[in-house]
Amino acid sequence: MTTSSDILAHVPEKQPKHSTTTTPSSSSSSSSSITPSRKETHPTLLSPELASALRVCIRSYGVGYVFATAPKLIKTLIAFLLTPRKVAKGQNPLLAFIKAILAVVKDGASARKDGMSMLLMISLGGYKLLELFLNRGVKKAILMQQLQDDLQQQQRQQKQQADASTTGAASTAPSTTSPRKRIQLSDKDLATVELTADMKQRVTMLASFLSSAAAILFMHRYRPQHATIDYSLFAVVRALDVGGHVAVKNRWGPSWLGSYGAVAVFVLSCAEIMYSWLYDPTRLPGPYAFWITKMSRMDKRLLTTLRGVRDGTVQFKHSNPPHVANLLTGLCEDLGMDPAMGDFELRSRLSCKVVHQGIADSCEAHTAYRWAQGFMVSTGIYLPVHLLPALLSPKSFIQKLQANPVATLSSTLLATARSSAFLATYIALIWYGICTWRSKVMPLTTKLTGRRYTSNVIDNVYGPLLGCFLCGFSVLIEKPHRRAEMALYVLPRAMYSMWSRVMSGRLSRRVEATGEALMFAVSMSVLLTGMKWKREMVRPSMQGLLGWMLEMKGARRHQRQIQHELKGEGKETHKQSAGALSEPRKDA
């Protein structure tokens, strides 16, 4: 590390205006201590660190833009292919399609229409820029403090020498004060300062916190009518995942936490999500609630009846308003059954055949049918997902296929079957939980209590709640590493639902925005700090794209580099301490 005297030696000294000549002795002494500063030549306009930060800004903006526009472009393309003539009268379908595509492309670049690109750019690009400037500022502060300490020490030594002088020439000589030096630190001087690992981590945490807070506040300022809580909850879940890895590694919790913690999170999250879908789907993101409705294959009239039983608008053995009384009678007519089976006024208990939507009388047969139906639909979803790696890297897939075709195809088909069986079991368990409560638990309760219950009690909350709880155990079909990923997928949606349930309307908009900004900033700070300094604590699914956007190396290479830096730092400290002990004192 360059000493402060070496830096001072390159600092130009301001000469007095009246001095025109110098003595040989003075010129020689001054030339030995002060050398003229040399102008450094920069081959490039930007430093490598600044250029890297700007590339991170471009990459993060591009990824956000793709994430924002790709689903809309695909939706527009599918709509055009399926219904090419569904346009305004007298308008060219192809021209309307091109206009729709251009509108999507334009909206993706607008901060007010879709701000995901700006959110990522400010969070990640701003973090890299702030980290660069904060590192330079800290290094400069350290050097300036060292220079100030050395100057003060030199002044004290000069004062001691002046006080100890007893010669007449020294006492009669006019007192002269050395002109003040203007200190200018170059990039080479700053490069000689090596921050400690703890200081580097603190800088990373501060830079990521400030940039993330600025990003979410920007979203609140320019998109006040659009909710950003889903982004914040995603960051919170990923930060909690980093904390979970740290807890498991340090053995802070019970031993089963690493193996079954993801299962517990998935079960509880699915219970919250499905309960909200059954009774208040507005608590869930719109596309997610629509997807659940599509996969459940539950008739809307039956779903409305369940909600009416819970809120009291549907009463069995009582007269109901016409729009309520005709809910299930119309369903029974469409299914070819007796309409009286769905008449609330005539019946005290809803028939299982109506709940099964005419599929079967037996609850077990109905559950088996739902499983088979869900498996077929899920195969069409998961087969392209598992074939996607082959489409992205066809050369590698062909090589594997040529080397071992049976193993390659069987592994792909087995993974597809496993994922399809998971989703089919998820659907079947919801139905079976409802049927078990209606056909097993409630008849037993009737025998024990001697009371007959109507569907206002049987079909109220507990049956659907049992199905919502049981469906999450389908995750045990998946492999252990997939369970954690799926738990992280559903947890933000469950937190979104619970946030809407508990906090909706209870806090002012300013308090909610402040709390959300703090939550997002802290979570991103934990995630980005882990990405840089504890990469093994971050899930591999996050390391790939996030590492590419931040221009970070692979996990193993990154870990070796950090260990090498720490070893180098320890050796440098040992050399400095050994040199300080062996160097003789100048005043001895």
C-alpha positions as CSV (number, residue, x, y, z in Angstrom):
1,M,0.0,0.0,0.0
2,T,1.3,3.4,-0.9
3,T,2.2,5.5,2.2
4,S,1.1,9.0,2.7
5,S,4.6,10.4,2.2
6,D,4.6,8.9,-1.3
7,I,1.4,10.6,-2.1
8,L,2.6,13.9,-0.6
9,A,5.7,13.6,-2.8
10,H,3.5,13.9,-5.9
11,V,1.6,16.9,-4.6
12,P,2.6,20.1,-6.3
13,E,3.7,22.8,-3.8
14,K,2.5,26.3,-4.3
15,Q,5.5,28.7,-4.6
16,P,5.4,32.2,-3.2
17,K,5.1,34.9,-5.8
18,H,8.1,37.0,-4.7
19,S,10.6,34.1,-4.9
20,T,12.5,34.1,-8.1
21,T,15.7,32.2,-7.4
22,T,16.6,29.3,-5.2
23,T,19.9,28.2,-3.8
24,P,21.5,25.0,-5.0
25,S,21.1,23.4,-1.6
26,S,17.4,24.3,-1.4
27,S,16.7,23.2,-4.9
28,S,18.4,19.9,-4.4
29,S,16.6,19.3,-1.1
30,S,13.2,20.2,-2.6
31,S,13.7,18.0,-5.6
32,S,14.4,15.1,-3.4
33,S,11.1,15.5,-1.5
34,I,8.7,16.9,-4.0
35,T,8.5,15.8,-7.6
36,P,6.3,17.4,-10.2
37,S,3.0,15.7,-10.8
38,R,2.7,13.8,-14.0
39,K,-0.5,13.9,-16.0
40,E,-2.0,10.5,-16.2
41,T,-3.2,9.3,-19.6
42,H,-6.4,7.5,-19.8
43,P,-6.7,5.2,-22.8
44,T,-10.5,4.9,-22.4
45,L,-13.2,7.4,-21.6
46,L,-14.8,5.3,-18.9
47,S,-13.1,3.3,-16.2
48,P,-13.8,-0.5,-16.3
49,E,-15.9,-0.3,-13.2
50,L,-18.1,2.5,-14.5
51,A,-18.5,0.8,-17.9
52,S,-19.6,-2.4,-16.0
53,A,-22.2,-0.4,-14.0
54,L,-23.6,1.1,-17.2
55,R,-23.8,-2.3,-18.8
56,V,-25.7,-3.5,-15.7
57,C,-28.2,-0.7,-16.3
58,I,-28.7,-1.7,-19.9
59,R,-29.1,-5.4,-19.1
60,S,-31.5,-4.9,-16.2
61,Y,-33.6,-2.5,-18.3
62,G,-33.7,-5.0,-21.2
63,V,-34.7,-7.9,-18.9
64,G,-37.5,-5.9,-17.3
65,Y,-38.7,-4.8,-20.8
66,V,-38.8,-8.4,-22.0
67,F,-40.6,-9.6,-18.9
68,A,-43.2,-6.8,-19.3
69,T,-43.8,-7.1,-23.0
70,A,-43.3,-10.8,-23.8
71,P,-46.6,-12.1,-22.2
72,K,-48.6,-9.3,-23.9
73,L,-47.0,-10.0,-27.3
74,I,-47.7,-13.7,-27.0
75,K,-51.3,-13.0,-25.9
76,T,-51.8,-10.6,-28.9
77,L,-50.3,-13.1,-31.3
78,I,-52.5,-16.0,-30.0
79,A,-55.6,-13.8,-30.2
80,F,-54.7,-12.9,-33.8
81,L,-54.1,-16.5,-34.8
82,L,-57.3,-17.8,-33.2
83,T,-59.7,-15.0,-34.2
84,P,-58.0,-13.1,-37.1
85,R,-61.3,-11.5,-38.2
86,K,-62.4,-10.2,-34.7
87,V,-61.7,-6.6,-35.4
88,A,-63.7,-3.4,-35.9
89,K,-65.9,-3.3,-39.0
90,G,-64.1,-2.1,-42.0
91,Q,-60.6,-2.5,-40.5
92,N,-57.8,-4.6,-42.0
93,P,-57.1,-7.5,-39.5
94,L,-53.3,-7.4,-40.3
95,L,-53.1,-3.7,-39.8
96,A,-55.0,-4.0,-36.5
97,F,-52.6,-6.7,-35.4
98,I,-49.5,-4.5,-36.3
99,K,-51.0,-1.6,-34.4
100,A,-51.6,-3.8,-31.4
101,I,-48.0,-5.1,-31.5
102,L,-46.7,-1.5,-31.7
103,A,-48.9,-0.4,-28.8
104,V,-47.5,-3.2,-26.6
105,V,-43.9,-2.4,-27.6
106,K,-44.5,1.3,-26.8
107,D,-46.2,0.7,-23.5
108,G,-43.4,-1.6,-22.4
109,A,-41.0,1.4,-22.6
110,S,-43.3,3.8,-20.7
111,A,-42.6,4.2,-17.0
112,R,-46.2,5.1,-16.4
113,K,-47.7,2.1,-18.4
114,D,-45.3,-0.7,-17.3
115,G,-42.5,0.3,-14.9
116,M,-40.8,-3.1,-14.4
117,S,-37.9,-2.2,-16.6
118,M,-37.3,1.1,-14.7
119,L,-37.7,-0.8,-11.4
120,L,-35.0,-3.3,-12.3
121,M,-32.7,-0.6,-13.8
122,I,-32.8,1.7,-10.8
123,S,-32.5,-1.2,-8.3
124,L,-29.7,-3.1,-10.0
125,G,-28.0,-0.5,-12.1
126,G,-28.3,2.1,-9.4
127,Y,-26.8,-0.4,-6.9
128,K,-23.7,-0.9,-9.1
129,L,-23.2,2.9,-9.6
130,L,-23.7,3.7,-5.9
131,E,-21.4,0.9,-4.9
132,L,-18.7,2.3,-7.2
133,F,-19.0,5.8,-5.9
134,L,-19.3,4.7,-2.2
135,N,-16.2,2.6,-2.5
136,R,-14.3,5.5,-4.0
137,G,-15.6,7.8,-1.3
138,V,-14.6,5.5,1.5
139,K,-11.1,5.0,0.1
140,K,-10.7,8.7,-0.4
141,A,-11.8,9.3,3.2
142,I,-9.3,6.8,4.5
143,L,-6.4,8.3,2.5
144,M,-7.3,11.8,3.6
145,Q,-7.4,10.8,7.2
146,Q,-4.0,9.1,6.8
147,L,-2.6,12.2,5.2
148,Q,-4.0,14.5,7.9
149,D,-2.6,12.3,10.6
150,D,0.9,12.3,9.0
151,L,0.8,16.1,8.5
152,Q,-0.1,16.7,12.1
153,Q,2.7,14.3,13.2
154,Q,5.2,16.2,11.0
155,Q,4.1,19.6,12.4
156,R,4.5,18.3,15.9
157,Q,8.0,17.1,15.1
158,Q,8.9,20.4,13.5
159,K,7.6,22.3,16.6
160,Q,9.6,20.0,18.9
161,Q,12.8,20.6,16.8
162,A,12.2,24.4,16.8
163,D,11.7,24.5,20.6
164,A,14.9,22.4,21.1
165,S,17.0,24.7,19.0
166,T,19.3,27.0,21.0
167,T,21.5,28.5,18.3
168,G,21.4,32.3,17.8
169,A,20.8,31.9,14.1
170,A,17.7,29.9,14.7
171,S,16.4,32.4,17.3
172,T,17.1,35.5,15.2
173,A,16.0,34.0,11.8
174,P,12.6,35.2,10.6
175,S,9.9,32.6,11.1
176,T,8.6,31.2,7.8
177,T,5.6,29.1,7.3
178,S,5.4,26.5,4.6
179,P,2.7,27.1,2.1
180,R,-0.4,24.9,2.3
181,K,-0.5,22.0,-0.1
182,R,-3.5,21.2,-2.2
183,I,-3.9,17.5,-2.1
184,Q,-5.1,15.8,-5.2
185,L,-5.7,12.0,-5.1
186,S,-5.4,10.1,-8.3
187,D,-7.0,6.8,-9.3
188,K,-3.6,5.1,-8.7
189,D,-3.6,6.4,-5.1
190,L,-7.2,5.1,-4.5
191,A,-6.3,1.7,-6.0
192,T,-3.6,1.2,-3.4
193,V,-6.3,1.2,-0.6
194,E,-7.8,-2.2,0.0
195,L,-11.0,-2.2,2.1
196,T,-11.6,-4.9,4.6
197,A,-14.2,-7.6,3.8
198,D,-16.5,-6.3,6.4
199,M,-16.4,-2.8,5.0
200,K,-17.0,-4.1,1.5
201,Q,-20.1,-5.9,2.7
202,R,-21.4,-2.8,4.5
203,V,-20.9,-0.7,1.3
204,T,-22.8,-3.3,-0.7
205,M,-25.7,-3.4,1.8
206,L,-25.9,0.4,1.9
207,A,-25.8,0.8,-1.9
208,S,-28.4,-1.9,-2.6
209,F,-30.7,-0.5,0.1
210,L,-30.6,3.1,-1.2
211,S,-31.0,2.1,-4.9
212,S,-33.9,-0.3,-4.1
213,A,-35.7,2.4,-2.0
214,A,-35.3,4.9,-4.8
215,A,-36.7,2.3,-7.3
216,I,-39.9,1.6,-5.4
217,L,-40.4,5.2,-4.5
218,F,-40.1,6.0,-8.3
219,M,-42.8,3.5,-9.0
220,H,-45.1,5.0,-6.3
221,R,-44.5,8.5,-7.8
222,Y,-45.0,7.8,-11.5
223,R,-47.5,4.9,-11.2
224,P,-49.7,5.7,-8.2
225,Q,-52.7,3.8,-9.4
226,H,-50.7,0.5,-9.9
227,A,-50.0,-1.8,-7.0
228,T,-46.4,-2.8,-6.5
229,I,-46.9,-5.1,-3.5
230,D,-46.3,-8.2,-5.7
231,Y,-42.8,-7.0,-6.5
232,S,-42.1,-6.3,-2.9
233,L,-43.4,-9.6,-1.6
234,F,-41.3,-11.4,-4.2
235,A,-38.2,-9.7,-2.9
236,V,-39.2,-10.5,0.7
237,V,-39.7,-14.2,-0.1
238,R,-36.3,-14.4,-1.8
239,A,-34.6,-12.6,1.1
240,L,-36.3,-15.0,3.5
241,D,-34.9,-17.9,1.4
242,V,-31.4,-16.5,1.9
243,G,-32.1,-16.3,5.6
244,G,-33.4,-19.9,5.6
245,H,-30.2,-21.1,3.9
246,V,-28.1,-19.3,6.6
247,A,-30.2,-20.8,9.3
248,V,-29.9,-24.3,8.0
249,K,-26.1,-24.0,7.4
250,N,-25.6,-22.7,11.0
251,R,-28.1,-25.1,12.5
252,W,-30.1,-22.4,14.1
253,G,-33.4,-24.4,14.0
254,P,-34.6,-28.0,14.3
255,S,-33.1,-30.7,12.0
256,W,-36.3,-31.2,10.1
257,L,-36.3,-27.6,9.0
258,G,-34.1,-28.2,5.9
259,S,-36.0,-31.3,4.8
260,Y,-39.7,-30.4,5.5
261,G,-39.7,-26.7,6.0
262,A,-40.5,-26.2,2.3
263,V,-43.4,-28.7,2.6
264,A,-44.9,-26.8,5.5
265,V,-44.6,-23.5,3.7
266,F,-46.2,-24.9,0.6
267,V,-49.1,-26.5,2.6
268,L,-49.9,-23.3,4.5
269,S,-49.5,-21.1,1.5
270,C,-51.9,-23.2,-0.6
271,A,-54.4,-23.3,2.2
272,E,-54.5,-19.5,2.2
273,I,-54.6,-19.2,-1.6
274,M,-57.3,-21.7,-2.2
275,Y,-59.5,-20.4,0.7
276,S,-59.2,-16.9,-0.8
277,W,-60.1,-18.3,-4.2
278,L,-63.2,-20.1,-2.9
279,Y,-64.6,-17.2,-0.9
280,D,-62.9,-13.9,-2.0
281,P,-60.9,-14.2,-5.2
282,T,-60.3,-10.5,-5.3
283,R,-57.5,-11.1,-2.8
284,L,-55.5,-12.9,-5.4
285,P,-53.8,-11.5,-8.6
286,G,-56.4,-11.6,-11.4
287,P,-54.5,-13.9,-13.8
288,Y,-53.6,-16.3,-11.0
289,A,-57.3,-16.5,-9.8
290,F,-58.4,-17.1,-13.4
291,W,-55.9,-19.9,-13.9
292,I,-57.1,-21.6,-10.7
293,T,-60.7,-21.4,-11.9
294,K,-59.8,-22.9,-15.2
295,M,-57.9,-25.8,-13.7
296,S,-60.6,-26.6,-11.1
297,R,-63.3,-27.2,-13.7
298,M,-65.9,-26.2,-11.1
299,D,-69.2,-24.7,-12.3
300,K,-69.5,-21.1,-11.5
301,R,-73.0,-21.6,-10.1
302,L,-71.8,-24.2,-7.6
303,L,-69.0,-21.9,-6.6
304,T,-71.5,-19.1,-6.1
305,T,-73.6,-21.4,-3.9
306,L,-70.7,-22.2,-1.6
307,R,-70.0,-18.5,-1.2
308,G,-73.7,-17.8,-0.6
309,V,-73.8,-20.5,2.1
310,R,-70.9,-18.8,3.9
311,D,-72.3,-15.3,3.8
312,G,-75.9,-16.4,4.5
313,T,-77.5,-15.4,1.2
314,V,-78.4,-19.0,0.5
315,Q,-80.8,-20.7,3.0
316,F,-81.9,-24.3,2.8
317,K,-85.5,-25.2,3.7
318,H,-86.3,-21.5,3.2
319,S,-87.5,-19.4,0.3
320,N,-84.7,-17.4,-1.4
321,P,-84.7,-14.6,-3.9
322,P,-85.2,-15.7,-7.6
323,H,-81.6,-15.1,-8.6
324,V,-80.4,-17.3,-5.7
325,A,-83.1,-20.0,-5.9
326,N,-82.4,-20.7,-9.5
327,L,-78.7,-21.2,-9.1
328,L,-78.6,-25.0,-8.8
329,T,-81.9,-25.8,-10.5
330,G,-80.4,-24.5,-13.7
331,L,-77.3,-26.5,-13.1
332,C,-79.3,-29.7,-12.6
333,E,-81.2,-29.1,-15.8
334,D,-78.0,-28.6,-17.8
335,L,-76.6,-31.9,-16.3
336,G,-79.8,-33.8,-17.2
337,M,-80.8,-34.3,-13.6
338,D,-84.1,-33.6,-11.7
339,P,-84.2,-29.8,-11.1
340,A,-85.7,-30.5,-7.6
341,M,-82.3,-31.8,-6.5
342,G,-81.0,-28.3,-6.7
343,D,-84.0,-26.6,-5.1
344,F,-82.9,-24.9,-1.8
345,E,-86.5,-24.6,-0.5
346,L,-87.3,-28.3,-0.9
347,R,-84.0,-29.8,0.3
348,S,-82.2,-29.5,3.6
349,R,-79.0,-31.1,2.3
350,L,-77.3,-30.8,-1.0
351,S,-76.9,-34.1,-2.9
352,C,-73.3,-35.3,-3.5
353,K,-74.3,-36.0,-7.1
354,V,-75.0,-32.3,-7.6
355,V,-71.6,-31.4,-6.0
356,H,-69.9,-33.9,-8.3
357,Q,-71.7,-32.1,-11.2
358,G,-73.3,-35.4,-12.4
359,I,-69.9,-37.2,-12.9
360,A,-70.5,-40.0,-10.4
361,D,-72.4,-40.9,-7.2
362,S,-69.4,-42.2,-5.3
363,C,-67.0,-39.6,-3.9
364,E,-64.0,-41.9,-4.6
365,A,-65.0,-42.4,-8.2
366,H,-65.5,-38.7,-8.6
367,T,-62.1,-38.0,-7.1
368,A,-60.5,-40.6,-9.5
369,Y,-62.1,-38.9,-12.4
370,R,-60.9,-35.5,-11.3
371,W,-57.4,-36.9,-11.0
372,A,-57.4,-38.4,-14.5
373,Q,-58.8,-35.2,-16.0
374,G,-56.2,-33.1,-14.2
375,F,-53.4,-35.4,-15.3
376,M,-54.3,-35.1,-18.9
377,V,-54.6,-31.3,-18.8
378,S,-51.3,-31.0,-16.8
379,T,-49.4,-33.1,-19.3
380,G,-50.2,-30.6,-22.0
381,I,-48.8,-27.9,-19.7
382,Y,-45.7,-29.6,-18.3
383,L,-44.4,-31.4,-21.4
384,P,-43.5,-28.2,-23.2
385,V,-41.9,-26.9,-20.0
386,H,-39.6,-29.9,-19.7
387,L,-38.8,-29.8,-23.4
388,L,-37.9,-26.1,-23.2
389,P,-34.2,-26.9,-22.3
390,A,-34.0,-29.0,-25.4
391,L,-35.3,-26.2,-27.6
392,L,-32.9,-23.6,-26.0
393,S,-29.9,-25.8,-26.5
394,P,-30.7,-28.3,-29.2
395,K,-27.1,-29.3,-29.8
396,S,-26.6,-30.5,-26.2
397,F,-29.9,-32.3,-26.2
398,I,-29.1,-34.1,-29.5
399,Q,-25.7,-35.2,-28.1
400,K,-27.4,-36.6,-25.0
401,L,-30.0,-38.3,-27.2
402,Q,-27.3,-39.9,-29.4
403,A,-25.3,-41.0,-26.4
404,N,-28.2,-42.6,-24.5
405,P,-31.6,-42.2,-26.1
406,V,-33.5,-44.3,-23.7
407,A,-32.3,-42.6,-20.6
408,T,-32.7,-39.1,-22.1
409,L,-36.3,-39.6,-23.3
410,S,-37.3,-41.5,-20.1
411,S,-36.0,-38.8,-17.8
412,T,-37.9,-36.1,-19.7
413,L,-41.1,-38.2,-19.7
414,L,-40.7,-39.2,-16.1
415,A,-40.2,-35.5,-15.1
416,T,-43.4,-34.6,-17.0
417,A,-45.3,-37.4,-15.4
418,R,-44.2,-36.4,-12.0
419,S,-45.2,-32.8,-12.4
420,S,-48.5,-33.8,-14.0
421,A,-49.2,-36.2,-11.1
422,F,-48.5,-33.4,-8.6
423,L,-51.0,-31.0,-10.2
424,A,-53.6,-33.7,-10.7
425,T,-53.3,-34.8,-7.0
426,Y,-53.5,-31.1,-6.0
427,I,-56.9,-30.8,-7.8
428,A,-58.2,-34.2,-6.6
429,L,-57.4,-33.5,-3.0
430,I,-59.4,-30.3,-2.9
431,W,-62.5,-32.2,-4.1
432,Y,-61.9,-35.1,-1.9
433,G,-61.5,-32.9,1.2
434,I,-64.9,-31.3,0.5
435,C,-66.5,-34.7,-0.1
436,T,-64.9,-36.3,3.0
437,W,-66.3,-33.6,5.2
438,R,-69.8,-34.0,3.7
439,S,-70.0,-37.8,3.4
440,K,-67.7,-39.0,6.3
441,V,-67.3,-36.5,9.0
442,M,-70.7,-34.9,9.2
443,P,-72.7,-38.2,9.2
444,L,-70.4,-39.3,12.1
445,T,-71.1,-36.1,13.9
446,T,-74.9,-36.6,13.4
447,K,-74.7,-40.0,15.0
448,L,-72.7,-38.7,17.9
449,T,-74.9,-35.6,18.6
450,G,-78.2,-37.0,17.5
451,R,-78.9,-33.8,15.5
452,R,-79.6,-33.4,11.8
453,Y,-77.7,-30.6,10.1
454,T,-78.7,-28.7,6.9
455,S,-76.3,-27.8,4.2
456,N,-75.9,-24.3,5.8
457,V,-73.8,-26.2,8.4
458,I,-72.4,-29.1,6.3
459,D,-71.3,-26.9,3.4
460,N,-70.3,-23.8,5.3
461,V,-66.5,-23.5,5.8
462,Y,-65.0,-26.6,7.2
463,G,-65.3,-28.9,4.2
464,P,-63.7,-26.4,1.8
465,L,-61.1,-25.5,4.4
466,L,-60.2,-29.2,4.8
467,G,-59.7,-29.5,1.0
468,C,-57.6,-26.4,0.9
469,F,-55.4,-27.8,3.6
470,L,-55.0,-31.3,2.1
471,C,-54.2,-30.1,-1.4
472,G,-50.8,-28.8,-0.4
473,F,-49.5,-32.2,0.5
474,S,-49.4,-33.1,-3.2
475,V,-46.0,-31.4,-3.2
476,L,-44.5,-34.5,-1.7
477,I,-44.7,-36.1,-5.1
478,E,-42.1,-33.7,-6.4
479,K,-38.4,-34.0,-5.7
480,P,-37.0,-32.2,-2.6
481,H,-35.2,-29.5,-4.6
482,R,-38.4,-28.8,-6.5
483,R,-40.4,-28.5,-3.4
484,A,-38.5,-25.5,-2.2
485,E,-38.9,-23.8,-5.6
486,M,-42.6,-24.4,-5.6
487,A,-42.9,-23.1,-2.0
488,L,-41.1,-19.9,-3.1
489,Y,-43.5,-19.6,-6.0
490,V,-46.8,-19.8,-4.0
491,L,-45.6,-17.9,-0.8
492,P,-45.7,-14.4,-2.4
493,R,-49.3,-15.0,-3.5
494,A,-50.3,-16.3,-0.1
495,M,-48.7,-13.2,1.5
496,Y,-50.5,-11.0,-1.0
497,S,-53.8,-12.6,0.0
498,M,-53.1,-12.3,3.7
499,W,-52.0,-8.7,3.3
500,S,-55.3,-7.9,1.6
501,R,-57.2,-9.7,4.3
502,V,-55.5,-8.1,7.3
503,M,-54.3,-4.7,6.2
504,S,-56.8,-3.6,3.6
505,G,-58.2,-0.2,4.5
506,R,-56.6,-0.1,7.9
507,L,-53.6,2.0,7.1
508,S,-53.3,5.2,5.1
509,R,-51.8,5.1,1.6
510,R,-48.7,7.0,2.8
511,V,-48.0,4.6,5.7
512,E,-48.5,1.6,3.4
513,A,-46.2,3.1,0.7
514,T,-43.5,3.8,3.3
515,G,-43.7,0.4,4.8
516,E,-43.6,-1.3,1.4
517,A,-40.6,0.8,0.4
518,L,-38.7,-0.2,3.6
519,M,-39.7,-3.8,3.1
520,F,-38.5,-3.9,-0.5
521,A,-35.3,-2.0,0.2
522,V,-34.3,-4.3,3.1
523,S,-35.1,-7.5,1.1
524,M,-33.2,-6.4,-2.0
525,S,-30.3,-5.4,0.2
526,V,-30.2,-8.9,1.8
527,L,-30.5,-10.6,-1.6
528,L,-27.9,-8.5,-3.5
529,T,-25.4,-8.7,-0.6
530,G,-25.9,-12.5,-0.5
531,M,-25.4,-12.6,-4.3
532,K,-22.0,-10.9,-4.0
533,W,-20.6,-12.2,-0.8
534,K,-22.5,-15.3,0.2
535,R,-23.4,-16.7,-3.2
536,E,-23.9,-20.3,-1.9
537,M,-26.8,-18.9,0.3
538,V,-28.8,-17.8,-2.8
539,R,-30.8,-20.4,-4.7
540,P,-29.4,-21.4,-8.1
541,S,-32.6,-20.4,-9.9
542,M,-31.9,-16.8,-8.8
543,Q,-28.1,-16.9,-9.5
544,G,-28.4,-17.4,-13.2
545,L,-30.4,-14.4,-14.5
546,L,-29.5,-12.1,-11.6
547,G,-25.8,-13.0,-11.9
548,W,-25.9,-12.2,-15.7
549,M,-27.6,-8.9,-15.1
550,L,-25.1,-7.9,-12.4
551,E,-22.1,-9.3,-14.4
552,M,-21.2,-11.6,-11.6
553,K,-19.1,-14.8,-12.1
554,G,-20.3,-18.3,-11.4
555,A,-20.8,-19.5,-7.9
556,R,-17.7,-21.7,-7.6
557,R,-15.4,-19.2,-9.4
558,H,-16.8,-16.4,-7.3
559,Q,-16.2,-18.3,-4.1
560,R,-12.6,-19.1,-5.1
561,Q,-12.0,-15.4,-5.8
562,I,-13.4,-14.3,-2.4
563,Q,-11.2,-16.9,-0.6
564,H,-8.2,-15.8,-2.6
565,E,-8.9,-12.1,-1.7
566,L,-9.3,-12.9,1.9
567,K,-6.1,-14.9,1.9
568,G,-4.3,-12.1,0.1
569,E,-5.6,-9.6,2.6
570,G,-4.4,-11.8,5.5
571,K,-0.9,-12.1,4.0
572,E,-0.7,-8.4,3.3
573,T,-1.6,-7.6,6.8
574,H,0.9,-10.1,8.1
575,K,3.7,-8.6,5.9
576,Q,2.8,-5.1,7.1
577,S,2.9,-6.0,10.7
578,A,6.1,-7.9,10.3
579,G,7.6,-5.0,8.4
580,A,6.6,-2.6,11.2
581,L,8.2,-4.7,13.8
582,S,11.5,-5.2,11.9
583,E,11.8,-1.6,10.6
584,P,14.2,0.4,12.8
585,R,12.9,3.6,14.2
586,K,14.2,6.8,12.4
587,D,14.5,8.7,15.6
588,A,16.5,6.0,17.3
